[in-house]
Amino acid sequence: MKAEAYMKRGEQVLLHTYNRTPVVFDRGEGVYLYDVDGKKYLDFAAGIAVVGLGYGNPEFEDALKNQVEKLTHTSNLYYNFPAIEAAEKLVKASGMDRVFFTNSGTEAIEGAIKTARKYAAKKDKTKDHEIIAMDHSFHGRSMGSLSVTGNPHYQEDFKPLLSGIHFAEYNNLESVVSLVNEKTCAILLEPIQGEGGIYPADPEFLQGVRKLCDEKDILLIFDEIQCGMGRSGKMFACQRAGVKPDVMAVAKALGNGLPIGAFLTTEKAAVLAPGDHGTTYGGNPLVCAGASAVLDIFEKEHILENVNRVGAYLWEKLKEFKEKYPKIRAHRGVGLIQGLEFEEAPGKIAAAAMRKGVILITAEHNVLRFVPPLIIKEAHVDEMIRALEAAIEEA
Ligand SMILES: *Cc1c(COP(=O)(O)O)cnc(C)c1O
């Protein structure tokens, strides 16, 4: 057992910020992962909704190999064309106007927050602007993102956080309206809440918030980090409601595993100017060559069609499941971001599925989350369902 030895070494040198599942992965192929002892796993987690194209996509890998041999870093003091190409493709896919590349999701949120603060400061010359975010949201772990994350459990030991943040009830427009005042500079939300337990926004809620922001000249920020990049069956989940934000944060599946995120703005919200914001690595040629290839592959391999077809199939299978097991309280989601809410925390079920060779993760405390690679097929859904059934019986 090679894994035991690695895990022991890891526990000695890695900061213990995760209670990791006892497995050491070695390589991937399509929608399967293999651990260092050769055991095969069907991956229904995709590295937390990241590896949309699965493992070993030849076009993605070739783009990276070519770029590694040419140039990996120059800094943002100069132009690099993989970044320009990736930005053009993102602009086209999102309908937004401008792109700032980051290294992670949380940095994309930081940029969005700074954009909102600057937009409001330019307008009224004051500096005490407020942001409305949502209960049960998740936006990242850096101090700004943590401040707008509606989960006190993550925040408690790290106070003081940003001031002027208020939390509204998700999918409740009245609750948002009641928090708006002349100091509000942004409303921030996930079009589908991921970590919070897979809650899609009602289209009317998104449309209502859009109208409110237009009336009050408040920036609307959508966090599409988990639900974007095709997972909902549209390129971005807000497109399901026909609503465009002023600022959009993306990451996770954008780089298919490379550390890249971005915040996108409309021309109106493109207020950050030279000196206002920066990053050393963000948008370097290597990660941008990868993201650029990802966006091409989405079109060439008809990824959205696959998500819609297999997502509908997964929906039917999980629906049957919910009817069969009374301890499943709810089934939510869309496309390839779905969840089953259990009466009790489903950690034991996920662990049993893992032993049977299927990787599943949880969300909130009682939701089993299904966020597989976007290239998954119906037969893989059947394989997962068989293992889940056995795992539920066992646990
Ligand atoms: C994962 C996630 C983040 C944070 O992204 P990191 O890359 O971990 O910083 C922010 N928002 C949402 C919705 C996420 O799912």
Ligand as a Chemical Component Dictionary entry (heavy atoms), coordinates in Angstrom:
data_LIG
# 
_chem_comp.id                   LIG 
_chem_comp.type                 NON-POLYMER 
_chem_comp.pdbx_formal_charge   0 
_chem_comp.three_letter_code    LIG 
# 
loop_
_chem_comp_atom.comp_id 
_chem_comp_atom.atom_id 
_chem_comp_atom.alt_atom_id 
_chem_comp_atom.type_symbol 
_chem_comp_atom.charge 
_chem_comp_atom.model_Cartn_x 
_chem_comp_atom.model_Cartn_y 
_chem_comp_atom.model_Cartn_z 
_chem_comp_atom.pdbx_ordinal 
LIG C1 C1 C 0 -15.055 27.546 -5.120 1  
LIG C2 C2 C 0 -15.829 28.801 -5.054 2  
LIG C3 C3 C 0 -15.219 30.036 -4.738 3  
LIG C4 C4 C 0 -13.765 30.158 -4.343 4  
LIG O1 O1 O 0 -12.896 29.756 -5.330 5  
LIG P1 P1 P 0 -11.361 29.414 -4.939 6  
LIG O2 O2 O 0 -10.716 29.133 -6.261 7  
LIG O3 O3 O 0 -11.380 28.250 -4.015 8  
LIG O4 O4 O 0 -10.799 30.623 -4.299 9  
LIG C5 C5 C 0 -16.012 31.164 -4.778 10 
LIG N1 N1 N 0 -17.318 31.102 -5.097 11 
LIG C6 C6 C 0 -17.929 29.941 -5.400 12 
LIG C7 C7 C 0 -19.368 29.941 -5.765 13 
LIG C8 C8 C 0 -17.214 28.748 -5.376 14 
LIG O5 O5 O 0 -17.832 27.592 -5.627 15 
# 
loop_
_chem_comp_bond.comp_id 
_chem_comp_bond.atom_id_1 
_chem_comp_bond.atom_id_2 
_chem_comp_bond.value_order 
_chem_comp_bond.pdbx_ordinal 
LIG C1 C2 SING 1  
LIG C2 C3 SING 2  
LIG C2 C8 DOUB 3  
LIG C3 C4 SING 4  
LIG C3 C5 DOUB 5  
LIG C4 O1 SING 6  
LIG O1 P1 SING 7  
LIG P1 O2 DOUB 8  
LIG P1 O3 SING 9  
LIG P1 O4 SING 10 
LIG C5 N1 SING 11 
LIG N1 C6 DOUB 12 
LIG C6 C7 SING 13 
LIG C6 C8 SING 14 
LIG C8 O5 SING 15 
# 
